[in-house]
Amino acid sequence: MHGWRAHPPTSCSPVVSSGVLNEEGLSVPDAFMETTLWEGITSIGIPLAYALGLVSAFDAVMHTRTAQGATAWAIALALMPFLALPLYWIFGRSRFEDYLKALRGFDAEVDRRLIGAAPPRGLLAPPVPPSDPRSRGELLAFQNLSTHPFTRGNAARLLIDGDATFEAVFAGIEAAEDYILAQFYIIRDDEIGRAFQRRLIEAARRGVRVYLLYDEVGSHSLPRRYVRKLKKAGVEVSGFSGKRSRLGRFRLNFRNHRKIVVVDGVKAYMGGLNVGDEYLGRDPKLSPWRDTHLAVTGPVVQGLQRSFLKDWYYGRRETPDLRWTPVLDDDRNALVLASGPADELETCGLLFMHAIESAERRVWVATPYFVPDGRVLGALQLAALRGVDVRVLMPRKSDNPLFKYVPYAYLPEVGEAGVKVYLYEEGFMHQKVLLVDDDYGAVSTANLDNRSFRLNFEVTCLVNDAGFCREVAEMLEADFARSTMLSHRMLAHRSFAFRFAVQTTRLLAPVL
């Protein structure tokens, strides 16, 4: 009789420490340990998430700029921290203290470097006669909001749609002798993008200093080879975020939405068009593309140049040597407002609100995204109630599915007050234009929405000239002729599903 001997387990033999397997094939102690570990994680993780949610809710209450936004974030963070926390820290905060301090520090540093670059007093627009205190007050508010005050001696020319815009911009680039400053939210590696690239390279090869700035969020699809080719030819290229801290990568909520080209400090171009084929109507889903840009010469160019220089310094920590001697051209008064999230006041929204409140005869607004805050909405309503011809032009077709129902979200409120809402029918309308009486015409990069007013870096050129206002009016009248005016009562006759979608869109307004 042989004695008992233990045999080592084979690879086919399960090792069972307790001799019992549960349904998952784990031994009872292993299953117990796994359960205990999970319970330990959840017992710590869940309370920690809710604690972080409450802390972040407090942060939202203290730092979110609007009461509606603070309330929405605070409730979401307190009740649904697992979902709300990552969204809040990436998209929700409109004010990062370190971010704002950095921006203001950069602005102050550029201002110190540009002592003496302000327009001479002799080029400032003539003051309004003391006998007209209302107009004097209007002008004073515009001046105090602006980053570059009203100056005289400017020429301003509307560039309607993509062909006219890129023809003018490319002609300016080809005529450059000293430097080119170019800045866009979106740059694509497509037909027009490569034509733009080619002209910048040709300018650099003939000895022109070329500086190109783009937004990393808007230009997320821009391939590295596009940038490498520019750099190899001698073009200075930078993303707006530059090489700042890793935290900067998560500031997706702050986007540089400006579109500016400055040539030799003498001429400039700004407005709604980015560098992409769709802006020339080459996207069949959005064609034809309706947009407006502006070509300017005169002292106002320096306001756009200063805006670019601050953005360039933010990304590169350097200030190129530029021309700051104004060159007079026509006799139009113009100012520049470069607005952004670091502003002490919400200057972009205040500019639009003040322009609307100053109207006596008409306010015409063209915007692809109409999501006004309470102040601008109230200003439009009050203007219509006092008999001003208030019109809002939006596209029926949108490049963003979230905005499909936006034209209808505010229709009852503005319609009841007498505001006329028009839907542009021929393709997608992307222009950002404002007309007030025969006094002020503006071309901007800013939409009438929360993002442009509070989060984006935008730029607006406001022209105080009756002739320019007539040109803007003629352009917008042609757009109205291609549009359909909505009745504010039509929403009541639409399906429940449509009305529910409209109301849902309205709820999302603070974050659109």
Legacy VTK file of the C-alpha trace (Angstrom):
# vtk DataFile Version 3.0
C-alpha trace
ASCII
DATASET POLYDATA
POINTS 512 float
0.000 0.000 0.000
1.404 3.265 -1.048
1.396 6.278 1.286
-0.402 9.472 0.377
1.660 12.082 -1.521
0.626 15.601 -2.540
0.859 16.288 -6.274
1.382 19.798 -7.624
-1.619 21.105 -9.478
-1.536 20.955 -13.232
-2.389 23.831 -15.512
-5.800 22.298 -16.003
-6.527 21.995 -12.320
-8.258 24.931 -10.642
-6.645 26.110 -7.454
-9.339 26.588 -4.877
-8.187 27.913 -1.582
-11.452 27.149 0.127
-12.532 24.275 -2.015
-15.720 26.131 -3.068
-16.335 28.180 -6.276
-19.043 30.800 -6.656
-21.092 31.400 -9.833
-18.438 33.681 -11.353
-15.738 31.043 -10.949
-14.038 32.893 -8.104
-13.255 31.287 -4.842
-15.395 32.478 -1.989
-12.582 34.411 -0.271
-11.581 36.043 -3.624
-15.142 37.076 -4.273
-15.367 38.393 -0.741
-12.155 40.412 -1.190
-13.390 41.848 -4.486
-16.707 42.826 -2.957
-14.969 44.350 0.032
-12.626 46.337 -2.231
-15.530 47.655 -4.313
-17.436 48.611 -1.196
-14.355 50.402 0.092
-13.941 52.360 -3.136
-17.590 53.347 -3.301
-17.734 54.201 0.391
-14.908 56.701 -0.174
-15.529 57.720 -3.795
-19.197 58.590 -3.611
-18.925 60.893 -0.578
-15.778 62.427 -2.101
-17.589 63.122 -5.394
-20.479 64.800 -3.589
-18.053 66.789 -1.446
-16.213 67.982 -4.563
-19.582 68.714 -6.143
-20.563 70.933 -3.227
-17.217 72.740 -3.282
-17.551 73.281 -7.035
-21.147 74.432 -6.571
-19.857 77.054 -4.152
-17.230 78.033 -6.740
-19.961 78.351 -9.383
-22.038 80.594 -7.126
-19.035 82.816 -6.458
-17.610 83.034 -9.979
-20.276 82.374 -12.629
-21.203 85.693 -14.171
-24.959 85.219 -14.482
-27.490 84.193 -11.860
-29.072 81.696 -14.278
-25.746 80.043 -15.033
-24.753 79.936 -11.355
-28.076 78.353 -10.402
-27.923 75.724 -13.147
-24.354 74.720 -12.347
-24.871 74.700 -8.581
-27.889 72.382 -8.803
-26.173 70.028 -11.267
-22.953 69.886 -9.241
-24.760 69.224 -5.975
-27.138 66.561 -7.323
-25.165 64.933 -10.177
-21.462 65.416 -9.385
-20.231 62.419 -11.402
-21.633 63.961 -14.595
-21.353 67.650 -13.770
-17.839 67.857 -12.292
-15.812 67.119 -15.450
-18.137 69.266 -17.542
-17.885 72.187 -15.123
-14.105 72.192 -14.838
-13.623 71.905 -18.588
-16.533 73.962 -19.939
-18.314 75.643 -17.063
-15.994 78.144 -15.494
-16.001 81.493 -17.208
-13.317 82.872 -14.886
-10.123 81.034 -13.976
-8.285 83.394 -11.641
-4.821 82.366 -12.768
-5.966 82.606 -16.362
-7.384 86.086 -15.935
-4.353 87.300 -14.036
-2.128 86.011 -16.824
-4.232 87.698 -19.504
-4.335 91.001 -17.652
-0.633 90.767 -17.012
0.003 90.192 -20.714
-2.247 93.131 -21.620
-0.445 95.397 -19.170
2.949 94.284 -20.469
1.954 95.013 -24.065
0.567 98.395 -23.027
3.895 99.233 -21.359
5.702 98.289 -24.546
3.338 100.425 -26.626
3.675 103.714 -24.784
3.276 106.357 -27.433
1.393 104.062 -29.820
-2.013 105.533 -28.963
-3.567 107.705 -31.673
-2.520 111.376 -31.434
-5.185 113.641 -30.003
-5.487 115.349 -33.368
-6.791 112.110 -34.889
-9.499 111.517 -32.303
-13.007 111.991 -33.647
-14.304 115.502 -33.031
-16.412 115.730 -29.857
-20.178 116.060 -30.015
-21.329 119.672 -29.478
-22.140 120.420 -25.811
-25.651 121.433 -26.885
-26.434 117.761 -27.654
-25.960 116.014 -24.288
-27.717 112.802 -25.395
-25.364 112.231 -28.321
-22.417 113.262 -26.185
-23.393 110.612 -23.625
-23.750 107.965 -26.321
-20.302 108.742 -27.690
-18.753 108.764 -24.216
-20.113 105.273 -23.445
-18.762 103.884 -26.717
-15.387 105.494 -26.058
-15.157 104.081 -22.535
-16.026 100.570 -23.707
-13.608 100.523 -26.635
-9.995 99.397 -26.728
-9.230 101.933 -29.481
-11.356 105.132 -29.412
-13.188 106.768 -32.284
-10.658 108.222 -34.701
-11.228 110.257 -37.822
-9.617 109.777 -41.219
-10.672 106.162 -41.798
-11.978 104.368 -44.865
-14.279 101.346 -44.430
-15.466 99.079 -47.251
-17.891 96.179 -46.998
-16.696 92.859 -48.416
-19.786 90.804 -49.198
-19.306 87.022 -49.237
-16.222 84.868 -49.662
-15.053 85.705 -53.171
-14.874 89.443 -52.503
-13.301 88.888 -49.087
-10.486 86.570 -50.132
-9.798 88.578 -53.282
-9.227 91.650 -51.099
-7.275 89.812 -48.381
-5.022 88.048 -50.892
-4.393 91.318 -52.742
-3.374 92.908 -49.471
-1.007 90.042 -48.635
0.561 90.166 -52.092
1.156 93.917 -51.762
2.774 93.684 -48.302
6.229 95.231 -48.009
7.154 94.998 -44.318
4.901 92.655 -42.322
1.652 90.700 -42.265
-0.348 89.876 -39.138
-2.933 87.136 -39.736
-5.273 85.626 -37.178
-8.191 83.203 -37.657
-10.357 81.002 -35.498
-10.511 78.292 -38.177
-7.853 77.471 -40.754
-8.378 74.393 -42.931
-6.018 72.448 -45.138
-8.301 72.669 -48.163
-8.283 74.581 -51.433
-8.644 78.090 -49.967
-6.478 77.134 -46.990
-3.625 76.098 -49.254
-4.053 79.244 -51.367
-3.754 81.270 -48.147
-0.715 79.237 -47.092
0.936 79.718 -50.468
0.590 83.499 -50.335
2.015 83.697 -46.827
5.003 81.594 -47.928
5.572 83.765 -50.999
5.451 86.886 -48.814
7.974 85.412 -46.364
10.342 84.440 -49.204
10.408 87.982 -50.543
11.481 89.285 -47.120
8.129 90.221 -45.534
7.779 89.342 -41.852
4.730 87.081 -41.501
2.993 86.239 -38.206
0.139 83.718 -38.172
-2.013 83.040 -35.104
-4.771 80.413 -34.917
-7.092 79.013 -32.266
-6.330 75.390 -31.356
-10.000 74.526 -30.741
-11.349 76.028 -33.951
-8.419 74.689 -35.976
-8.257 71.290 -34.257
-8.236 69.485 -37.629
-5.344 71.522 -39.057
-2.563 68.979 -39.802
0.933 69.546 -38.466
2.387 69.360 -41.962
0.465 72.560 -42.837
2.162 74.422 -39.994
5.557 72.831 -40.632
5.533 73.990 -44.236
4.852 77.565 -43.134
7.575 77.503 -40.495
10.073 76.042 -42.932
9.460 79.027 -45.241
10.109 81.487 -42.411
6.539 82.234 -41.291
6.168 82.723 -37.524
3.243 80.511 -36.494
1.609 80.107 -33.086
-1.503 78.668 -31.544
-3.297 81.107 -29.271
-2.601 79.007 -26.162
1.119 78.892 -26.919
3.250 76.900 -24.475
1.501 77.752 -21.246
0.838 75.358 -18.383
-0.837 71.996 -18.873
-3.962 73.469 -17.319
-4.291 75.621 -20.435
-5.101 72.548 -22.502
-8.349 72.156 -20.609
-9.550 75.713 -21.162
-11.731 74.634 -24.055
-14.345 77.159 -23.046
-12.162 80.148 -23.940
-11.730 80.454 -27.689
-10.079 83.131 -29.744
-12.812 83.820 -32.287
-11.142 86.834 -33.906
-10.425 87.022 -37.645
-7.932 89.772 -38.436
-5.377 90.453 -41.166
-3.158 93.554 -40.918
-0.772 94.594 -43.699
2.135 96.959 -42.931
0.085 98.695 -40.237
-1.738 100.559 -43.012
-4.654 98.349 -44.072
-6.638 95.640 -42.295
-9.426 93.130 -42.817
-11.793 91.703 -40.191
-15.236 90.129 -39.939
-17.055 86.824 -40.093
-15.035 84.692 -42.515
-12.498 82.046 -41.546
-10.129 80.241 -43.905
-12.088 77.268 -45.242
-13.786 76.191 -48.445
-17.240 76.310 -46.868
-16.862 80.098 -46.540
-16.810 80.303 -50.322
-19.956 78.179 -50.667
-18.145 74.938 -51.495
-20.014 72.862 -48.907
-23.156 71.595 -50.669
-25.027 71.261 -47.357
-24.539 74.949 -46.486
-24.217 76.524 -49.908
-24.502 79.348 -50.724
-22.633 80.785 -47.731
-23.617 84.358 -46.862
-21.064 86.376 -44.892
-19.637 89.864 -44.437
-16.092 91.101 -43.888
-14.713 94.639 -43.629
-11.663 96.293 -45.208
-10.352 99.350 -43.367
-7.542 101.838 -43.706
-6.607 104.755 -41.491
-5.915 105.058 -37.751
-8.499 102.370 -36.904
-6.044 99.788 -38.283
-3.912 100.351 -35.198
-6.762 99.167 -32.983
-6.875 95.847 -34.834
-3.074 95.673 -34.774
-3.020 96.220 -30.998
-5.599 93.441 -30.551
-3.436 91.035 -32.561
-0.293 92.011 -30.700
-1.824 91.233 -27.301
-2.968 87.825 -28.519
0.450 87.142 -30.037
2.190 88.083 -26.799
-0.129 85.767 -24.891
0.910 82.840 -27.083
4.579 83.685 -27.723
5.679 86.145 -24.991
7.121 88.506 -27.585
6.073 91.723 -29.309
7.205 92.206 -32.923
8.362 95.636 -34.019
5.373 97.166 -35.823
4.404 100.452 -37.401
2.455 102.831 -35.158
2.353 105.980 -37.302
-1.266 106.487 -38.408
-2.032 107.106 -42.065
-5.143 109.144 -42.859
-7.446 107.991 -45.628
-11.169 108.879 -45.831
-13.244 110.907 -43.366
-15.129 108.145 -41.508
-15.036 107.845 -37.728
-14.407 104.330 -36.432
-13.463 102.508 -33.243
-12.344 98.988 -32.317
-13.597 96.911 -29.405
-11.500 93.808 -28.708
-13.482 91.961 -26.038
-12.735 88.827 -24.031
-13.308 86.898 -20.807
-10.620 88.846 -18.947
-12.468 92.170 -19.348
-13.444 93.770 -16.053
-16.835 94.529 -17.638
-18.709 92.382 -20.163
-17.798 94.864 -22.847
-19.122 92.960 -25.867
-22.651 92.599 -24.512
-22.601 96.186 -23.213
-21.585 97.507 -26.639
-24.534 95.803 -28.335
-26.934 96.815 -25.582
-25.826 100.448 -25.667
-26.068 100.586 -29.472
-29.622 99.191 -29.345
-30.675 101.574 -26.564
-29.334 104.559 -28.510
-31.550 103.824 -31.538
-34.286 106.284 -32.488
-35.408 104.978 -35.876
-34.060 101.475 -36.605
-32.005 98.602 -35.233
-31.169 95.828 -37.696
-29.179 92.844 -36.478
-27.846 89.965 -38.564
-26.501 87.011 -36.601
-26.237 83.262 -37.237
-26.858 82.442 -33.562
-29.486 84.464 -31.713
-29.288 83.491 -28.032
-29.431 86.896 -26.294
-29.029 87.338 -22.571
-31.698 89.155 -20.596
-30.112 92.572 -21.022
-29.883 92.496 -24.819
-33.287 90.820 -25.116
-34.833 93.572 -22.973
-33.066 96.287 -24.986
-34.514 94.887 -28.234
-38.000 94.673 -26.735
-37.915 98.212 -25.358
-36.602 99.608 -28.640
-39.518 98.021 -30.501
-42.008 99.227 -27.881
-40.868 102.829 -28.331
-41.490 102.573 -32.097
-38.031 101.691 -33.408
-37.917 99.414 -36.454
-36.214 96.386 -34.865
-35.312 93.479 -37.145
-33.365 90.319 -36.380
-32.061 88.299 -39.321
-31.097 84.643 -38.765
-30.516 81.673 -41.069
-33.168 78.998 -41.470
-30.383 76.490 -42.207
-27.690 76.076 -39.535
-24.222 74.566 -39.412
-24.906 73.442 -35.830
-27.787 71.043 -35.039
-28.205 72.622 -31.605
-29.276 75.847 -33.304
-31.956 74.331 -35.519
-34.660 75.530 -33.146
-32.973 78.698 -31.895
-34.826 81.084 -34.258
-38.073 80.066 -32.572
-36.899 80.032 -28.947
-37.268 83.784 -28.414
-39.914 84.376 -31.066
-42.910 84.847 -28.743
-41.103 87.315 -26.472
-39.620 89.527 -29.168
-42.637 89.188 -31.439
-45.106 90.369 -28.810
-43.000 93.507 -28.369
-42.953 94.196 -32.109
-39.517 92.886 -33.081
-39.532 91.471 -36.620
-37.731 88.137 -37.015
-36.532 87.087 -40.477
-35.187 83.712 -41.591
-32.639 83.840 -44.402
-33.637 81.228 -46.983
-30.755 81.026 -49.477
-28.157 78.810 -47.832
-26.428 79.539 -44.541
-26.011 83.119 -43.284
-22.985 83.592 -41.019
-22.518 87.387 -40.977
-22.437 89.418 -37.751
-23.669 92.913 -38.589
-25.415 95.672 -36.637
-27.037 98.843 -37.982
-28.383 101.653 -35.770
-30.232 104.537 -37.460
-27.877 106.319 -39.872
-25.342 106.698 -37.079
-23.585 103.400 -36.402
-22.777 100.383 -38.536
-20.780 97.505 -37.089
-19.113 94.420 -38.516
-18.066 91.943 -35.860
-16.800 88.462 -35.140
-19.281 88.254 -32.229
-22.616 86.479 -32.346
-25.573 87.543 -30.230
-25.061 84.749 -27.729
-23.675 84.015 -24.300
-20.408 82.591 -25.645
-19.497 85.732 -27.600
-20.545 88.061 -24.791
-18.725 86.277 -21.966
-16.341 83.544 -23.091
-14.859 84.179 -26.533
-12.198 86.636 -27.586
-14.004 88.783 -30.170
-13.424 91.989 -32.090
-15.917 94.545 -33.385
-15.361 97.519 -35.671
-17.986 100.251 -35.212
-18.200 102.940 -37.893
-19.899 106.261 -37.154
-20.721 107.521 -40.638
-24.016 108.099 -42.481
-22.625 106.983 -45.844
-21.342 103.714 -44.423
-24.697 103.125 -42.716
-26.469 103.547 -46.074
-24.185 100.890 -47.571
-24.943 98.501 -44.690
-28.673 99.205 -45.065
-28.594 98.390 -48.791
-26.772 95.138 -48.084
-29.217 94.083 -45.366
-32.264 95.072 -47.424
-31.055 92.647 -50.105
-30.765 89.982 -47.393
-34.265 90.681 -46.090
-35.560 90.241 -49.655
-34.171 86.687 -49.561
-35.808 85.982 -46.218
-39.161 85.063 -44.700
-40.604 87.035 -41.800
-41.898 84.807 -38.988
-45.120 85.415 -37.129
-44.673 85.238 -33.370
-47.940 83.264 -33.215
-46.763 80.502 -35.557
-45.124 78.523 -32.747
-48.513 77.751 -31.192
-49.545 75.924 -34.385
-46.506 73.642 -34.535
-46.432 70.085 -33.198
-45.823 69.299 -29.544
-42.484 67.668 -30.429
-41.344 70.830 -32.222
-42.389 73.082 -29.336
-40.696 70.773 -26.834
-37.463 70.919 -28.843
-37.686 74.712 -28.911
-38.128 74.915 -25.131
-35.273 72.486 -24.580
-33.057 74.669 -26.747
-34.079 77.664 -24.638
-33.020 75.843 -21.474
-29.575 75.277 -22.998
-29.187 78.967 -23.869
-26.751 79.837 -21.029
-24.211 77.258 -22.254
-24.634 77.613 -26.040
LINES 1 513
512 0 1 2 3 4 5 6 7 8 9 10 11 12 13 14 15 16 17 18 19 20 21 22 23 24 25 26 27 28 29 30 31 32 33 34 35 36 37 38 39 40 41 42 43 44 45 46 47 48 49 50 51 52 53 54 55 56 57 58 59 60 61 62 63 64 65 66 67 68 69 70 71 72 73 74 75 76 77 78 79 80 81 82 83 84 85 86 87 88 89 90 91 92 93 94 95 96 97 98 99 100 101 102 103 104 105 106 107 108 109 110 111 112 113 114 115 116 117 118 119 120 121 122 123 124 125 126 127 128 129 130 131 132 133 134 135 136 137 138 139 140 141 142 143 144 145 146 147 148 149 150 151 152 153 154 155 156 157 158 159 160 161 162 163 164 165 166 167 168 169 170 171 172 173 174 175 176 177 178 179 180 181 182 183 184 185 186 187 188 189 190 191 192 193 194 195 196 197 198 199 200 201 202 203 204 205 206 207 208 209 210 211 212 213 214 215 216 217 218 219 220 221 222 223 224 225 226 227 228 229 230 231 232 233 234 235 236 237 238 239 240 241 242 243 244 245 246 247 248 249 250 251 252 253 254 255 256 257 258 259 260 261 262 263 264 265 266 267 268 269 270 271 272 273 274 275 276 277 278 279 280 281 282 283 284 285 286 287 288 289 290 291 292 293 294 295 296 297 298 299 300 301 302 303 304 305 306 307 308 309 310 311 312 313 314 315 316 317 318 319 320 321 322 323 324 325 326 327 328 329 330 331 332 333 334 335 336 337 338 339 340 341 342 343 344 345 346 347 348 349 350 351 352 353 354 355 356 357 358 359 360 361 362 363 364 365 366 367 368 369 370 371 372 373 374 375 376 377 378 379 380 381 382 383 384 385 386 387 388 389 390 391 392 393 394 395 396 397 398 399 400 401 402 403 404 405 406 407 408 409 410 411 412 413 414 415 416 417 418 419 420 421 422 423 424 425 426 427 428 429 430 431 432 433 434 435 436 437 438 439 440 441 442 443 444 445 446 447 448 449 450 451 452 453 454 455 456 457 458 459 460 461 462 463 464 465 466 467 468 469 470 471 472 473 474 475 476 477 478 479 480 481 482 483 484 485 486 487 488 489 490 491 492 493 494 495 496 497 498 499 500 501 502 503 504 505 506 507 508 509 510 511
